[in-house]
C-alpha cells in the first residue's frame, strides 16, 4: 500500500492539472466561424451567413478567440455583428462585403461598454457608390466606456461613415487605452463639400449624416490612445477627428487626399503628432482648435493643403517644432477675416469657440517653411482678438513669400527671434 502522503500528493497534482487545464480553456477558447456555416456554404460572398456568424460570436462568449477563415462574408443587414468583451477576432484573409442593399445606418462590428477587444487582419469593403445619401455605415463602431481596444493590420474601404469610430459620453465616462495600428482606411466617411464650392456642387455635409460621421478615424472622449503606422487616404470628409480626447499619440501615419482636413483636434489635451506625412488634403492639413491644450506637432511633413498647413486658433500651450511645411494654402482667400486661410501657418481666434479660450503660449520653432507668391504669408498671427505669448524662433524660410505677418494693434504679444530668410510685416489696422 502506498503511503498516505504519496496518494495525497498525486491527488493534489491531479486537481492542479485539472484547474490549470480549465483556466487555459477559459483563457483561450477558440471558435471557428466556418463550423457554424451550413453544409455546402459558398466562399465568394454571394450568400449571406450573417445569422450564423452572430451565433458563432455569441457561442464563443468571453475569453475567446473567434477565427474567420479566409473567404468572403456578405453582410446584408446593416445592424452588423454584435461583439462582446474579452474577444479576439482573427481575420487574416477574410473579406467582409457590406451589401449594396443597406438602406439605413449601421456598421460591421458594434459593441457598447466593452473591454479587451482585439481585431487582427481582414478587409471590410463598403458600397458608398451605391448607398443612398444619408445612409451611414461604419466599420468598427464602439460606444460608451470601452477599454483596452486593439485594431491591427486591417484594410477598410468604401464605407459612408468612419472606418473606426469610438464614441464615449464625456470625460468621466471615457473610452481608454485604444490602439489602431498598421491599418489602411480609404475612401470612407460621409460626403462633405467645401463651403465655398460653386453651385451646383455640394456645400457642407450630406443630408442625413452628422459630425460623428466625419473622419476615417473618429474618437470622441477617448483617453490614452495610439494611432500608429496607418495609411488614411481619400476621406470623403476629414481624415481624422479627435474630439475632447486626452493623452494620445498620432505617429508614423500617412494622411493623404482627404476632401476636407487631414489631422483634426478639437478640444483635446496632451496629444502628440510626430513623424506623419500629411499631404494634399482639401482643407487644412492640421487643425488644433477650441480649447485644445498642450498639443505637439513634431517632425511632420505637411504639404499641399487646400487651406493652411497648420491652423491653430483658440488653444493654449502648443508646440510646433521640426516640421516641414511646404506650399499649403492652395485655395484662394475670401474677403472676410475668417476666410484668410492660405498662409502656411495661421494663429488667430475663430468663430464658434463656446469655451471662450484665449490663443496663448505657442512655440513655433525650428521648422522649414516654403511659401510661394500665391500665399498671403508664411506665418500669420492675428492679434486683434485675445492672443498672447506667441514665440516664433529659429525657423528657416524658403520660397518667394517669406513673410511673418503680424496683424492688429498688439505686435508685442509675438516674439520673433533668429528666423533665417524671413521678412517681418506688421499691419496694425484694428
C-alpha positions as CSV (number, residue, x, y, z in Angstrom):
1,X,0.0,0.0,0.0
2,X,1.3,3.5,-0.9
3,X,1.9,5.9,1.9
4,X,-0.9,8.3,2.5
5,X,1.2,11.4,1.7
6,X,2.0,9.9,-1.8
7,X,-1.7,9.4,-2.6
8,X,-2.4,12.9,-1.3
9,X,0.4,14.3,-3.5
10,X,-0.9,12.5,-6.6
11,X,-4.5,13.8,-5.8
12,X,-3.2,17.3,-5.4
13,X,-1.3,17.1,-8.7
14,X,-4.4,15.9,-10.5
15,X,-6.5,18.7,-9.0
16,X,-3.9,21.3,-10.0
17,X,-3.7,19.9,-13.6
18,X,-7.5,20.0,-14.0
19,X,-7.6,23.5,-12.6
20,X,-4.8,24.6,-15.0
21,X,-6.5,23.0,-18.0
22,X,-9.8,24.6,-17.0
23,X,-8.1,28.0,-16.7
24,X,-6.3,27.6,-20.0
25,X,-9.6,26.6,-21.7
26,X,-11.3,29.6,-20.2
27,X,-8.5,31.8,-21.3
28,X,-8.0,30.5,-24.9
29,X,-11.3,29.2,-26.1
30,X,-11.3,29.2,-29.9
31,X,-14.3,29.2,-32.1
32,X,-14.1,28.8,-35.9
33,X,-16.9,30.6,-37.7
34,X,-16.9,28.1,-40.6
35,X,-18.1,25.4,-38.2
36,X,-21.3,27.3,-37.8
37,X,-22.0,27.7,-41.5
38,X,-24.4,25.4,-43.3
39,X,-23.3,22.5,-45.3
40,X,-22.3,23.5,-48.8
41,X,-21.6,27.1,-47.9
42,X,-20.1,29.3,-50.6
43,X,-16.8,31.1,-50.3
44,X,-17.4,34.1,-52.7
45,X,-19.8,36.2,-50.6
46,X,-22.8,35.7,-52.8
47,X,-24.9,34.3,-49.9
48,X,-25.2,36.0,-46.5
49,X,-24.5,33.9,-43.4
50,X,-24.8,36.8,-41.0
51,X,-27.1,35.0,-38.6
52,X,-24.7,32.0,-38.4
53,X,-21.7,34.3,-37.8
54,X,-23.6,36.0,-35.0
55,X,-24.3,32.6,-33.5
56,X,-20.6,31.8,-33.6
57,X,-19.7,35.1,-31.8
58,X,-22.3,34.6,-29.2
59,X,-21.4,31.0,-28.6
60,X,-17.7,32.0,-28.2
61,X,-18.6,34.3,-25.3
62,X,-16.0,36.0,-23.2
63,X,-12.3,35.0,-23.1
64,X,-12.4,33.7,-26.6
65,X,-10.8,33.8,-30.0
66,X,-13.1,33.9,-33.0
67,X,-11.4,32.8,-36.2
68,X,-12.8,33.9,-39.6
69,X,-11.2,31.6,-42.2
70,X,-10.1,33.2,-45.5
71,X,-13.3,33.7,-47.6
72,X,-15.8,36.4,-48.4
73,X,-18.6,37.1,-45.9
74,X,-21.6,39.0,-47.1
75,X,-23.3,41.3,-44.5
76,X,-26.7,42.3,-45.8
77,X,-28.3,43.7,-42.6
78,X,-26.7,47.0,-41.6
79,X,-27.1,46.1,-37.8
80,X,-23.9,44.2,-38.4
81,X,-22.4,41.9,-35.8
82,X,-22.6,42.4,-32.1
83,X,-19.4,41.6,-30.3
84,X,-18.6,41.0,-26.6
85,X,-15.9,41.9,-24.1
86,X,-12.7,39.7,-23.9
87,X,-12.9,38.6,-27.6
88,X,-10.2,38.4,-30.2
89,X,-11.1,38.3,-33.9
90,X,-8.5,36.6,-36.2
91,X,-9.4,37.6,-39.7
92,X,-6.3,37.3,-41.9
93,X,-7.5,36.7,-45.4
94,X,-11.2,37.3,-44.6
95,X,-13.2,39.8,-46.7
96,X,-16.4,41.3,-45.3
97,X,-18.7,42.7,-48.0
98,X,-21.3,45.2,-46.9
99,X,-24.2,44.7,-49.3
100,X,-25.3,47.5,-51.6
101,X,-28.9,46.9,-50.4
102,X,-28.2,48.5,-47.0
103,X,-30.8,51.2,-46.6
104,X,-30.2,52.6,-43.1
105,X,-27.3,53.5,-40.7
106,X,-25.2,50.6,-39.4
107,X,-21.8,49.0,-39.2
108,X,-19.9,45.7,-39.5
109,X,-18.9,45.4,-35.8
110,X,-20.8,47.0,-32.9
111,X,-20.4,47.0,-29.1
112,X,-21.3,49.1,-26.1
113,X,-19.4,49.4,-22.8
114,X,-16.9,46.6,-23.6
115,X,-13.3,45.9,-22.8
116,X,-10.4,43.8,-24.1
117,X,-11.4,43.6,-27.7
118,X,-8.9,42.8,-30.5
119,X,-9.2,42.7,-34.2
120,X,-6.3,41.3,-36.3
121,X,-6.3,41.4,-40.1
122,X,-9.2,41.3,-42.5
123,X,-10.7,43.6,-45.1
124,X,-14.0,45.5,-45.0
125,X,-15.5,46.6,-48.3
126,X,-18.4,49.0,-48.5
127,X,-20.6,50.3,-51.3
128,X,-20.7,54.0,-50.8
129,X,-21.1,54.3,-54.6
130,X,-24.5,52.6,-54.3
131,X,-25.9,53.5,-51.0
132,X,-28.4,56.4,-50.8
133,X,-27.5,59.8,-49.4
134,X,-27.6,59.8,-45.6
135,X,-27.0,56.0,-45.2
136,X,-24.0,56.0,-42.8
137,X,-22.2,52.7,-42.5
138,X,-19.1,52.3,-40.2
139,X,-16.5,49.5,-40.0
140,X,-15.9,49.2,-36.2
141,X,-18.4,51.2,-34.1
142,X,-17.9,51.3,-30.3
143,X,-19.9,53.4,-27.9
144,X,-19.7,54.1,-24.2
145,X,-17.0,53.2,-21.7
146,X,-14.8,50.9,-23.8
147,X,-11.3,49.9,-22.5
148,X,-8.3,48.1,-23.9
149,X,-9.2,48.1,-27.6
150,X,-6.8,46.9,-30.3
151,X,-7.2,47.2,-34.1
152,X,-4.3,45.9,-36.2
153,X,-3.5,45.1,-39.8
154,X,-7.0,45.8,-41.2
155,X,-8.0,47.2,-44.5
156,X,-11.2,49.2,-44.5
157,X,-12.6,51.0,-47.6
158,X,-15.6,52.4,-49.4
159,X,-17.8,53.0,-46.3
160,X,-20.1,56.0,-45.8
161,X,-19.0,56.7,-42.2
162,X,-15.9,56.1,-40.1
163,X,-13.6,53.2,-40.7
164,X,-13.1,53.1,-36.9
165,X,-15.5,55.3,-34.7
166,X,-15.3,55.2,-30.9
167,X,-17.8,57.5,-29.1
168,X,-17.8,57.8,-25.3
169,X,-20.1,60.2,-23.5
170,X,-17.8,62.5,-21.5
171,X,-14.5,62.7,-19.6
172,X,-15.9,60.9,-16.6
173,X,-17.1,58.0,-18.7
174,X,-14.3,58.0,-21.3
175,X,-13.1,55.2,-23.5
176,X,-9.5,54.3,-22.6
177,X,-6.4,52.5,-23.9
178,X,-7.3,52.3,-27.6
179,X,-4.7,51.4,-30.3
180,X,-5.2,51.4,-34.1
181,X,-2.0,50.2,-35.8
182,X,-0.8,49.3,-39.2
183,X,-4.2,49.7,-40.7
184,X,-5.4,51.1,-44.1
185,X,-8.6,53.1,-44.2
186,X,-9.6,54.7,-47.5
187,X,-12.5,56.3,-49.3
188,X,-14.7,56.3,-46.2
189,X,-16.7,58.9,-44.2
190,X,-19.8,60.9,-45.1
191,X,-19.5,63.2,-48.1
192,X,-18.7,66.7,-47.2
193,X,-18.5,69.5,-49.7
194,X,-16.4,72.7,-49.4
195,X,-18.4,75.5,-48.1
196,X,-17.2,77.8,-50.9
197,X,-17.8,75.3,-53.7
198,X,-19.6,76.7,-56.7
199,X,-23.2,75.6,-57.4
200,X,-24.4,73.0,-58.1
201,X,-21.6,71.3,-56.1
202,X,-22.4,70.2,-52.6
203,X,-21.6,72.6,-49.7
204,X,-21.2,71.1,-46.2
205,X,-22.2,67.5,-45.1
206,X,-24.7,65.3,-47.0
207,X,-28.2,65.3,-45.6
208,X,-28.9,62.6,-43.1
209,X,-25.3,62.4,-41.7
210,X,-23.9,64.1,-38.6
211,X,-20.5,65.3,-37.3
212,X,-19.8,61.9,-35.9
213,X,-19.7,60.5,-39.5
214,X,-16.7,62.7,-40.3
215,X,-13.3,61.2,-40.2
216,X,-11.8,57.9,-41.3
217,X,-10.9,57.6,-37.6
218,X,-13.2,59.4,-35.2
219,X,-12.6,59.4,-31.5
220,X,-14.9,61.2,-29.0
221,X,-13.8,61.3,-25.3
222,X,-11.1,58.7,-25.8
223,X,-8.1,58.8,-23.4
224,X,-4.7,57.1,-23.7
225,X,-4.8,56.3,-27.4
226,X,-2.4,55.5,-30.2
227,X,-2.8,55.7,-34.0
228,X,0.4,54.4,-35.4
229,X,1.7,53.2,-38.8
230,X,-1.6,53.7,-40.6
231,X,-2.5,54.9,-44.1
232,X,-5.6,57.2,-44.1
233,X,-6.4,58.2,-47.6
234,X,-9.1,59.8,-49.7
235,X,-11.6,60.5,-46.9
236,X,-14.8,61.9,-48.3
237,X,-14.7,64.4,-45.3
238,X,-11.9,64.7,-42.8
239,X,-9.0,62.3,-42.5
240,X,-9.4,62.2,-38.7
241,X,-11.5,63.8,-36.0
242,X,-10.4,63.7,-32.3
243,X,-13.0,65.4,-30.0
244,X,-12.3,66.0,-26.3
245,X,-9.6,63.4,-26.3
246,X,-6.6,63.2,-24.0
247,X,-3.1,61.7,-23.7
248,X,-2.9,60.5,-27.3
249,X,-0.2,59.7,-29.9
250,X,-0.7,60.0,-33.6
251,X,2.6,58.8,-35.1
252,X,4.2,57.5,-38.3
253,X,1.0,57.7,-40.3
254,X,0.2,58.9,-43.8
255,X,-2.9,61.1,-44.3
256,X,-3.5,61.8,-48.0
257,X,-6.1,63.5,-50.1
258,X,-9.0,64.0,-47.8
259,X,-11.9,66.0,-49.1
260,X,-11.6,68.3,-46.1
261,X,-8.9,68.4,-43.3
262,X,-6.2,65.9,-42.6
263,X,-5.4,65.8,-38.8
264,X,-8.1,67.5,-36.7
265,X,-8.0,68.0,-32.9
266,X,-11.0,69.7,-31.3
267,X,-10.9,70.5,-27.5
268,X,-8.1,67.9,-26.9
269,X,-5.3,67.8,-24.3
270,X,-1.8,66.4,-24.3
271,X,-1.9,64.9,-27.8
272,X,1.3,64.3,-29.8
273,X,1.6,64.1,-33.6
274,X,5.0,63.0,-34.7
275,X,6.6,61.7,-37.9
276,X,3.5,61.9,-40.0
277,X,3.2,62.8,-43.7
278,X,0.0,64.9,-44.3
279,X,-0.3,65.7,-47.9
280,X,-2.8,67.1,-50.5
281,X,-5.8,67.4,-48.2
282,X,-8.6,69.6,-49.4
283,X,-8.8,71.9,-46.4
284,X,-6.3,72.4,-43.5
285,X,-3.5,69.9,-43.2
286,X,-3.6,70.3,-39.4
287,X,-6.3,71.9,-37.3
288,X,-5.9,72.3,-33.5
289,X,-8.8,74.3,-32.1
290,X,-11.5,75.1,-29.5
291,X,-9.7,74.8,-26.1
292,X,-7.1,72.3,-27.0
293,X,-4.1,72.4,-24.6
294,X,-0.5,71.1,-24.5
295,X,-0.7,69.6,-28.1
296,X,2.5,69.0,-30.0
297,X,3.4,68.7,-33.7
298,X,7.0,67.4,-34.2
299,X,8.8,66.0,-37.3
300,X,5.8,66.0,-39.6
301,X,5.7,66.8,-43.3
302,X,2.6,68.9,-44.1
303,X,2.3,69.9,-47.8
304,X,-0.2,70.8,-50.5
305,X,-3.2,71.5,-48.2
306,X,-6.1,73.4,-49.6
307,X,-6.0,75.9,-46.7
308,X,-3.4,76.3,-44.0
309,X,-0.8,73.7,-43.3
310,X,-1.4,74.4,-39.6
311,X,-4.4,76.3,-38.3
312,X,-4.4,76.7,-34.5
313,X,-7.0,79.1,-33.1
314,X,-8.4,79.2,-29.5
315,X,-5.8,76.9,-27.9
316,X,-3.2,77.1,-25.1
317,X,0.4,75.9,-24.7
318,X,1.0,74.2,-28.1
319,X,4.4,73.4,-29.7
320,X,5.1,73.1,-33.4
321,X,8.7,72.2,-34.0
322,X,10.9,70.4,-36.5
323,X,8.2,70.2,-39.2
324,X,8.3,70.7,-42.9
325,X,5.5,73.0,-44.2
326,X,5.5,73.2,-48.0
327,X,3.2,75.1,-50.3
328,X,0.0,74.8,-48.3
329,X,-2.9,77.2,-48.8
330,X,-3.7,76.2,-52.4
331,X,-7.1,77.8,-52.3
332,X,-7.8,81.5,-52.8
333,X,-8.6,83.6,-49.8
334,X,-12.0,85.1,-49.2
335,X,-12.8,88.8,-48.4
336,X,-13.5,88.4,-44.7
337,X,-11.0,87.9,-41.9
338,X,-12.2,84.4,-41.1
339,X,-11.7,83.4,-44.8
340,X,-8.0,84.4,-44.9
341,X,-6.7,80.9,-44.9
342,X,-3.8,80.4,-47.3
343,X,-0.8,81.0,-45.1
344,X,1.3,78.0,-44.2
345,X,0.6,78.7,-40.5
346,X,-2.3,80.8,-39.1
347,X,-2.6,81.7,-35.4
348,X,-5.9,83.6,-34.6
349,X,-9.3,83.4,-33.0
350,X,-12.1,81.5,-34.7
351,X,-15.8,81.8,-34.6
352,X,-17.8,79.2,-32.6
353,X,-15.5,78.5,-29.7
354,X,-18.0,78.0,-26.9
355,X,-15.2,77.5,-24.4
356,X,-14.1,81.1,-24.9
357,X,-10.4,80.1,-25.0
358,X,-7.6,82.7,-25.5
359,X,-5.0,81.9,-28.1
360,X,-1.9,81.8,-25.9
361,X,1.6,80.3,-25.2
362,X,2.6,78.9,-28.6
363,X,6.1,77.9,-29.7
364,X,6.7,77.7,-33.4
365,X,10.4,76.7,-33.7
366,X,12.9,75.1,-36.0
367,X,10.5,74.4,-38.8
368,X,11.3,74.6,-42.6
369,X,8.6,76.7,-44.2
370,X,8.3,77.0,-48.0
371,X,5.8,79.6,-49.3
372,X,5.1,81.0,-52.8
373,X,3.6,84.2,-54.1
374,X,0.1,82.8,-54.1
375,X,0.0,82.7,-50.3
376,X,-0.7,85.7,-48.0
377,X,2.2,84.8,-45.7
378,X,4.4,82.1,-44.4
379,X,3.1,82.6,-40.8
380,X,0.2,84.9,-40.0
381,X,-0.7,85.9,-36.4
382,X,-3.8,88.0,-35.8
383,X,-3.6,90.0,-32.5
384,X,-6.9,91.8,-32.8
385,X,-8.5,89.2,-30.6
386,X,-7.3,87.7,-27.2
387,X,-3.8,86.5,-28.2
388,X,-0.6,86.4,-26.1
389,X,2.8,84.9,-25.7
390,X,3.5,83.6,-29.3
391,X,7.1,82.7,-29.9
392,X,8.4,82.3,-33.5
393,X,12.0,81.2,-33.3
394,X,14.7,79.6,-35.4
395,X,12.7,78.7,-38.4
396,X,14.1,78.5,-42.0
397,X,12.0,80.3,-44.7
398,X,12.1,79.3,-48.4
399,X,10.2,80.4,-51.4
400,X,9.1,83.7,-52.8
401,X,6.9,84.8,-49.9
402,X,8.8,84.7,-46.6
403,X,6.5,87.0,-44.5
404,X,5.8,86.7,-40.9
405,X,2.6,88.8,-40.9
406,X,1.5,90.2,-37.6
407,X,-2.0,91.8,-37.8
408,X,-3.6,94.0,-35.3
409,X,-2.6,96.6,-32.6
410,X,-0.6,94.3,-30.3
411,X,2.5,93.1,-32.1
412,X,4.4,92.9,-28.8
413,X,2.5,89.7,-27.9
414,X,4.6,87.9,-30.6
415,X,8.3,87.3,-30.0
416,X,10.1,86.8,-33.4
417,X,13.7,85.6,-33.0
418,X,16.5,84.3,-35.2
419,X,14.4,83.2,-38.2
420,X,16.6,82.8,-41.3
421,X,15.3,84.2,-44.5
422,X,12.2,85.8,-43.0
423,X,10.5,89.1,-43.6
424,X,8.6,90.7,-40.8
425,X,5.4,92.7,-41.8
426,X,3.2,94.5,-39.3
427,X,-0.4,95.5,-40.2
428,X,-1.8,97.5,-37.2
429,X,-5.3,98.1,-38.6
430,X,-7.9,97.3,-35.9
